[in-house]
């Protein structure tokens, strides 16, 4: 999910990629064509950014108020309320970091340019899983580098400033690129459709299957982006999978997620969020052995008995070749 309780992303979404997850209350649609991708807040931000430069510092808050917050989409309103972002706090941060925002401007253009990729991915997801539901809105907003995104009852909200890392910036797990955006949106859309929603009281097994499933199904729709937050999982995991699987077997019932998830600097020396990868590998094992792939995807999405699912997958004794799944459908029917 986008910014889980103890992490930045995936979600980062996975960075997950992970904020409020309210599948039962989020407004959704069965028709991917009705899922609106809203980028107006980004345009309003840059207008305010440019106009503020022509005003004395004391007057710049008013510029952001009138040209950004007063013009806010519902997504920006929800984001500002949840993240406690005001015109005053945003103006103070942006003006202190004006050079950085100017550097990220071309990259933010790449972020909002992912809109047609998201639309096409939603159509592929619908073709792959006809009963899937989509967020009514995907909002792009600009904030003070305060989390990659969140969910609200009105849809997915992505902070474009976090996904707009300027070229040449040294690698950091919390700094992601525009290439990650479509995968993140599909990942979060899967979460909307899962009957089990994780909490701080969920076990490691429940957490890894929930997050791994969002990544696995997304990878059947889109190629996994070649970002270090993901590629490091495969490079490390494929070499160390037996040891990781053995440790996971001993940790799976724990609620202390330790080095597995939502920890950007695990003391094991692993890449962060290896739990996402383990969940993905469990799904790969289950899916590969299924004769009816559509039924298998439905079962993967609907998991509530996690112990039974892990047993049915055969993981780790039954493992697929160590490589990401490839997208199944090129059609955007």
N, C-alpha and C positions, 0 to 999 in steps of 0.2 A: 504494500500500500504506500501511498504517498505520505511520508513522514510519520512513522509509527510512534507510539507514545515515548519511546526512548531512543529514537534515532532521527536522522535528518531525512533521508529520503524515502525513490524505488523506490525507496523507492525510489530520499532518492529512490526512489523507487525503488527501487530496488532500489534504487535510490529512492527507490522504492522507495529511490526511489522512493508522508504517509499519514496524517491528520485524523479527522473524524471519519469513521467508516459506518455509514448508516444506510445499508442497502435497503432496509425496509421503509425508509422515509425519503430517500433520494428520488427526485422526479426522473423517471426514465421513459423511454419510448421503444417500441418494437421495430420502428423503421429507422435504419441508419441515416436515411436522407433527412430525417427530422431532427437529428442531433446537430445543434447549431454550434459552430466554432466561432467564438466571439473574440476578436482581436482589437476592438475599438479602444480599450483602455491603454494599450501600448501606444497607439497614435496620440491619444490625449496626453500621455505622459511626456512624449517627446516635444509636443507643442509647449507644454508647461516648462520643460527643461530649457528649451531655446529661449522662451520669453523671460524666464527668471534671470537669465544671464544679463539681460538689459536693465535689471532693476537692482537697487541697493539691497544688501543682504537682509535688512529689516523688512523689506517688502516682499521677499520671495515666498514666504509662507502663503501669502494671499494669492500669489500666482498658482501655486499647486492646489490650493483650495478651490479656486474658481475654474481652473482649466483641467484639473484631473479629478479631484474628489467630487466636485459638484456635477461632473459629467459621468459619474461612475456607473458601470454595469452592476447588475445584482451580484455578479461574482466578485467584483472589487469591494462592494459593500460587505459581503460575507467575509472576505479575506481580511479586510481592515478591522472588522469587529473581532474576529478570532485571533488575529496576530497582534492586536492592540497597536495598529499603525494609524497615525493621524497625519494630517497635513504638516503639522509642526515637526513630528519625529521623522517623517520621510524627507522633508525639505532639509532638515539638519544633516541627516545622513548623506543624502545625495550631494548637497553642496560641499560637504567635507570631502567627498570622494568624486567630485565632478570629472576629473581626468579619467578615472576608472570607468565611469558610466559612458563617457565619450568613446573610450576604447571598446566597450562592449556593444556599442550601437550597431555596427555591422552584423555582429553575431546575433543580436536580438532580431534583426531582420531575417536571419536564417531560422530563428525559432518560429516566428509567425508564418514563415514560408512553408512550414511543415503541414499547414492546413490541408492541402489536397492529398498529402500522404495519409493523414489521419482519416479523411473521408473515404479514401480507397481501402484502407485497412478495415474500417467499419463494414464496408460492403463485403469484403472477403470473409470477415468474421460471421456475418449474417449467413452467407452461403455455406460456411462450414458448420455452423450451429444455428439452425433456423429459429430456435426459440429464445435466442439470446436477447437481453435487454441492453439498451444503450443509455448513457446519460443524456438528459435533455439538452445540456449545454456543456461545452468545454471552454472555460474562460482562460485567457492569458492576461495576467496583470503584471505590474512592475512594483516591486517593493524594495525594502532596505536590506536585501540579502538575508532574509529572515525565514528560511525554510523553502524547500523546493515546491511545495504545494500542499493542497489539502482537498478534502471533500466537504461539500455542504449539501443540504437538501436540494439545492439548485443545480448541482453538477460537480464536475471536476474543475479545480482552480489551480493553474500552474503559474508559478512566479517566473516569468520569462527572464528576469535578471539572473536567476540562479542557473538557468540552462544556457546562458549567453556568455560562457567563459571566454575571454579574449584569447586569440591565438597566441601561443608562446607562454601562457601561464603555466608555471610548474604544476605537476600533477598533485592533486589532492582528491581524496575520496569524495569530498563534498562539492567538488567543482565539476560540473558536467557540461556537455555540449549539446547543441541543437539536434544532433543525430539521435540523441536518446529520447526525444520528445514523443514521436509516434508510438514507440514501444511502451513508454511509460503510460500513455493514454490507454492503450489496449490492455495492459497489465491491470490498471485500475478498473477498467470496465469489467474484467473478469471478477474482480472482488465484489462488484455490485450484484453479481449473479450467484455468489456462493451462499448457501443457506447458513453455514457456520461462519460467524464473524469473530475473529480473534480479539482477546482482551489481555490485560496484564496477568490474568489468571490462567491463560492457556498454557498447555505444556509445549515443550520444544517440538514434539511430533506434530501437534496441531499447527504450530506456527510454520514449520518448514513445509508442510504439505499445502497450507493455505498460500504462502508466498511462492513456493515452487510451482504450484498449479497456475498461478497468474502468469508467471514467466513462461511456463511450458506451452500453454495454449497461445500466448502471444507469439511465440516462436513458430507456431504453425501458420501464422498469418503474416508475420514480418520476419525478415532476417534479424537475428540478434545484432544490435549495433556493435561496431568494433570500438568499444570504449573500455578503458582499463578496468573499470568497476565490474565488467562482465568477463572480459578475456582473462583476467587474473584468476577468476574462479576455475576456468577450464584448464589453464596451464598448471595451476597448483593441484586442482582436484584430480585430474587424470593420473598424475604421478603418484599421488598419496591416497587414492580412493580406498584401498583396503583398510588403512589405518583410520581414515576419517569415518568409514562405515562402522568399524569396530567401536570407536569412541561414541558415535551417535547411538549405537545400540544401548550403551550404558547410560547415556544422558537423556534419552527420548522422553522419559516421564517427568523430567525436571521442569520447574517453572522459572528457574534461574537460567537464562539463555546464555550466560557466560560468553565464551568466544564465538558462539555460533551466529548470533544475529544482533543487530542494532548496537554494535560496538565497533567504532571506527579504528581502534588500535588494539585488537585482541593480543593478549600476552603469549599466545601460542606461536606467533609468527605467521599465522594464516592470513590470507587476504580477508578483509571485513566481509561479513554476511555470507559465509560459506554455507549457512543453513538454507539459504535460497537455492543454492546449487544442489544440495542433498535432496531437497524436495523435488526439484526438477528431475533428478536421476530416478527417484522413486516413480514419478509419473511416466518417464520414458520406459521403465521396465514394465509397468502395468499396460501401457498403451501398445507396446510392441507385440505382446503376446495375444492381444485381443483380435478375434476374427472380425467382429463388427466394430469398426473404428468409431462410427458415430455414436453407438451405444457406449463405447469406452469413454469417449469425451464427456458424454452426459454423466456417466458414473463418476469420472474424475471431478467434474464440476460440483457434483452434489454430495461429496463425501461429508459424512457426519460421524461415522464410526471409523476413527483413524487407525485403530489397532487392526481391525479387520482389513482395511484397505492396504496397510503396509504388508500384511501377511499375503494378501492376494497378489500384490505386485511381485513378490518373490525377491525383492531387494533386501540385502545386497548379493545374495547368492546368484540371482539371475540379473545380469547387468547387460545393457546395450553397449555397443562400441562407444568409446568416450568422445563424443562430438555433439555439438548442438543439433537439435532437430532442424530440418529444412522446411521452409514454408510449403504447404500442401497445395495451395491454390494461387494461380496467377490471375485468374478471372476476377473481375469486379462486378459480377452480375448483381 
